Amino acid sequence: MNVGDRSQIERSFTESDVAAYVSLGGAPTNNDTVPEPMIAALFSYLLGMRLPGPGTNYLKQSLEFYSAAKIGDMLTANVEIIRIRPEKSLVYLTTLCVNECGEEINSGRALVRVNDVER
């Protein structure tokens, strides 16, 4: 694991994906947009499964949303390591999600704890 390492995932959400999410929480949503927590979950997946990967503990996340993602849009979520503090087992990352036209949906930062950060 090094500064500059990246991982990404592409995902499109369907009407049934959004309906399932709404049924869990009961919160109404605009019928043609993807709820922001569903987009944020893409970063959770990347951090927990790919970079840094299994064993990662999510400590902090900040996200700023610039525009709505439409149902059916192909979204690309990215994470990139920007700082590693091996003495504290901390990894700092930037996060970014864009739609198929390259328009930013959101960006932010994440802080995770990883027990096997090299010293």
Secondary structure in CASP SS format (residue, H / E / C, confidence):
PFRMAT SS
TARGET T0000
AUTHOR 0000-0000-0000
METHOD secondary structure of the structure
MODEL  1
M C 1.00
N C 1.00
V C 1.00
G C 1.00
D C 1.00
R E 1.00
S E 1.00
Q E 1.00
I E 1.00
E E 1.00
R E 1.00
S E 1.00
F C 1.00
T C 1.00
E H 1.00
S H 1.00
D H 1.00
V H 1.00
A H 1.00
A H 1.00
Y H 1.00
V H 1.00
S H 1.00
L H 1.00
G H 1.00
G C 1.00
A C 1.00
P C 1.00
T C 1.00
N C 1.00
N C 1.00
D C 1.00
T E 1.00
V C 1.00
P C 1.00
E H 1.00
P H 1.00
M H 1.00
I H 1.00
A H 1.00
A H 1.00
L H 1.00
F H 1.00
S H 1.00
Y H 1.00
L H 1.00
L H 1.00
G H 1.00
M H 1.00
R H 1.00
L C 1.00
P C 1.00
G C 1.00
P C 1.00
G C 1.00
T C 1.00
N E 1.00
Y E 1.00
L E 1.00
K E 1.00
Q E 1.00
S E 1.00
L E 1.00
E E 1.00
F E 1.00
Y C 1.00
S C 1.00
A C 1.00
A C 1.00
K E 1.00
I C 1.00
G C 1.00
D C 1.00
M E 1.00
L E 1.00
T E 1.00
A E 1.00
N E 1.00
V E 1.00
E E 1.00
I E 1.00
I E 1.00
R E 1.00
I E 1.00
R E 1.00
P H 1.00
E H 1.00
K H 1.00
S C 1.00
L E 1.00
V E 1.00
Y E 1.00
L E 1.00
T E 1.00
T E 1.00
L E 1.00
C E 1.00
V E 1.00
N C 1.00
E C 1.00
C C 1.00
G C 1.00
E C 1.00
E E 1.00
I E 1.00
N E 1.00
S E 1.00
G E 1.00
R E 1.00
A E 1.00
L E 1.00
V E 1.00
R E 1.00
V C 1.00
N C 1.00
D C 1.00
V C 1.00
E C 1.00
R C 1.00
END
